[in-house]
Amino acid sequence: MRKPLAVLLLILVVTSLCSSAAQPSNSAAAFHKLQTLAGNWEGKDDEGNPAKTTFKVVVGNTAVMETLTAHGMEEMLTLYSVDGDGISLLHYCPTNNQPHMRAVPGEGDLKELVFSFQGATNLPSPAIGHEHKMVMEFEDNNHITERWTWRRDGKDSETVYKFVRQSSGTK
């Protein structure tokens, strides 16, 4: 009686391990969603000013590079990559600091990634202005929203960008 029970338990354990290994992790699925953003996007900020962003898959498909140009600001660069069970964001800001944020995606259909501040290079004090949070909302394959939270002296302000994917023939 013990041997068949032991064999049955072994089969259940192996089956469970194989089925969970076959499913992609939440971070891999979220990163794949970021990779699908590759291309040019145009939109507006929450005040109606024009904004553009470009996503490019780089470094042997291990990172996604976003280049954002917003009205009245210098170009910003953001890199996304898998970081264990999450997605890492490293933002190169015209203010010459580099905030690092991290999002841990949930299960199921990914509707948004909430990136929370983890630290920053070239930021002598957290009171100095820096990007502190970013929420990326995936509305559908051709529409995204980015909500960037700027923190200075402990006070937050948010800028919202709504983008539409540009077809390959659009300039």
C-alpha positions in Angstrom: 0.0 0.0 0.0 2.8 2.4 0.8 4.6 1.9 -2.6 1.6 2.8 -4.8 0.9 5.9 -2.6 4.5 7.0 -2.8 4.5 6.6 -6.6 1.2 8.5 -6.9 2.7 11.4 -4.8 5.8 11.4 -6.9 3.7 11.6 -10.1 1.7 14.5 -8.6 4.8 16.4 -7.6 6.5 15.9 -11.0 3.4 16.9 -12.9 3.0 20.0 -10.7 6.6 21.1 -11.3 6.4 20.5 -15.0 3.1 22.5 -15.5 4.4 25.4 -13.5 7.7 25.4 -15.4 5.9 25.5 -18.7 4.0 28.7 -17.8 5.9 31.9 -18.3 6.6 34.0 -15.2 4.6 37.1 -14.7 7.7 39.2 -15.2 8.5 37.5 -18.5 4.9 38.0 -19.7 5.0 41.7 -18.7 8.4 42.2 -20.4 7.0 40.6 -23.5 4.2 43.2 -23.4 6.8 46.0 -23.2 8.6 44.5 -26.2 5.4 44.6 -28.3 5.4 48.4 -27.8 8.4 48.7 -30.3 7.8 51.5 -32.7 6.8 55.2 -32.8 4.0 56.7 -30.7 2.5 60.2 -30.7 0.2 61.8 -28.2 -0.4 64.7 -25.8 0.2 65.5 -22.2 -2.6 66.3 -19.8 -2.4 70.0 -20.9 -2.8 69.2 -24.6 0.8 69.7 -25.5 2.3 67.3 -28.1 4.5 64.4 -27.0 6.3 61.6 -28.8 7.9 58.4 -27.6 9.7 55.6 -29.3 10.2 52.1 -28.0 13.1 49.9 -29.2 14.0 46.3 -28.2 17.8 46.3 -27.6 20.7 44.3 -26.1 19.8 40.9 -27.6 16.1 41.3 -26.6 17.0 41.8 -22.9 16.0 45.4 -22.6 13.5 47.9 -24.0 14.6 51.5 -24.5 12.1 54.3 -24.5 13.0 57.8 -25.8 10.4 60.3 -24.7 10.2 63.9 -26.1 7.7 66.1 -24.3 6.8 69.7 -25.0 9.2 72.2 -23.5 11.6 69.5 -22.1 14.7 67.8 -23.3 14.6 64.2 -24.4 14.4 61.5 -21.7 15.6 57.9 -21.9 14.1 55.0 -20.0 15.4 51.4 -20.0 13.2 48.5 -18.9 14.4 45.0 -18.2 13.4 41.8 -16.3 14.5 41.9 -12.6 13.6 38.5 -11.0 9.9 38.6 -10.4 9.6 42.2 -11.5 10.4 44.7 -14.2 13.2 47.3 -13.6 13.0 50.8 -14.9 16.1 53.1 -15.1 15.2 56.6 -16.1 17.8 59.1 -17.5 16.4 62.5 -16.8 17.4 65.9 -18.1 17.8 67.0 -14.5 20.9 64.7 -14.5 19.7 62.2 -12.0 18.8 58.6 -12.7 15.8 57.2 -10.8 15.5 53.4 -10.5 12.0 52.0 -10.2 10.5 48.6 -10.1 7.1 47.0 -10.8 5.9 43.5 -9.8 3.2 42.4 -12.3 0.2 40.5 -11.1 -1.3 37.5 -12.7 -3.7 37.5 -15.6 -4.1 40.0 -18.4 -1.7 42.8 -17.8 -3.5 46.2 -17.8 -0.9 48.3 -16.1 2.6 48.3 -14.5 3.1 50.4 -11.4 6.8 51.3 -11.1 7.8 52.5 -7.6 10.9 54.4 -6.6 13.8 52.2 -5.4 16.6 54.8 -5.4 18.6 57.0 -7.8 22.1 57.8 -8.8 23.3 61.4 -8.9 20.6 62.4 -6.4 22.3 63.9 -3.4 19.0 64.3 -1.4 15.5 62.9 -1.9 14.2 66.5 -1.5 15.7 67.3 -4.9 13.3 67.0 -7.8 13.1 63.6 -9.4 10.7 61.2 -11.1 9.4 59.0 -8.3 6.7 56.8 -9.8 5.5 55.8 -13.2 2.3 53.9 -14.1 2.1 52.5 -17.6 -1.5 51.6 -18.6 -2.1 49.3 -21.6 -5.4 50.3 -23.1 -5.1 48.1 -26.2 -2.3 47.3 -28.7 -2.4 50.9 -30.1 -3.0 53.1 -27.0 -1.0 53.5 -23.9 -1.0 56.0 -21.0 2.1 56.9 -18.9 1.6 58.6 -15.6 4.8 60.1 -14.3 5.0 61.4 -10.7 7.6 64.1 -10.0 8.6 64.5 -6.4 10.3 67.6 -5.0 10.5 68.5 -1.3 8.1 65.7 -0.5 5.4 67.0 -2.8 4.1 65.1 -5.8 2.8 66.3 -9.1 1.7 64.1 -12.0 2.1 64.5 -15.7 -0.1 62.2 -17.9 0.9 61.3 -21.4 -1.6 59.5 -23.7 0.0 57.9 -26.8 -1.3 56.3 -30.0 0.9 53.9 -32.0 1.9 55.3 -35.4 1.7 53.0 -38.4 5.0 52.2 -40.1 4.1 54.5 -43.0 3.4 57.5 -40.7 6.1 60.1 -40.2 
